[in-house]
Amino acid sequence: IDPAVSITHTATGTASTGTTPVDATVTVIKKYTGGPNVVVAGAPVDASTGALAYTLSNGAPVRATYGASIPLAFGSDGAAAGRYTIAVTSGATTKSADVDVTGGDPAPVSFTFP
């Protein structure tokens, strides 16, 4: 698979739990048109500051419909280009925000728990 060349931008933000260390994890999700949703990154936030930062592609993802015959026909999903959901979980609570990196680094996102 030879994906198209794309530019990357950085999505940043913070999570606050009211305690230190900050106990929260991040999941970055790419939502394809018509499904599925794919986890493309994830890790704990910085335990001291709650900071998070992910470098994300602004290009259109490519995919193919599964079939018994080969070769598979890959096509780009232009509507999903540069669009992600950042989900942060602390304890049993998950909060999320959509970000768009097509035009540059998006505004930082902020998540406050409990």
ZIZI-V505067 format. One line per field, one symbol per residue. ss: DSSP state (H for helix, E for strand, - for the rest). psi: psi as a letter, one per 30 degrees, with the letter a starting at -180 (. if undefined). burial: 1 if it has 16 or more other C-alpha atoms within 10 Angstrom, else 0. Layout:
ss = ???
psi = ???
burial = ???
//
This chain:
ss = -------EEEEEEEEE--------EEEEEEE-----EEEEEEEE------EEEEEEE---EEE-----------EEEHHH--EEEEEEEE--EEEEEEEE--------EEEE--
psi = kjllkllllkklalkkfflkljjklkkkkkjlkgllkkkflklllkfefglkkkkkkflklklkkklflllkjkllieffkgklkjkkkkbgkkklkkljgegaklkklkkkl.
burial = 000000011111111110000111111111110000000001011100011101011111110000000000000000011111111111000001001111001000111010
//
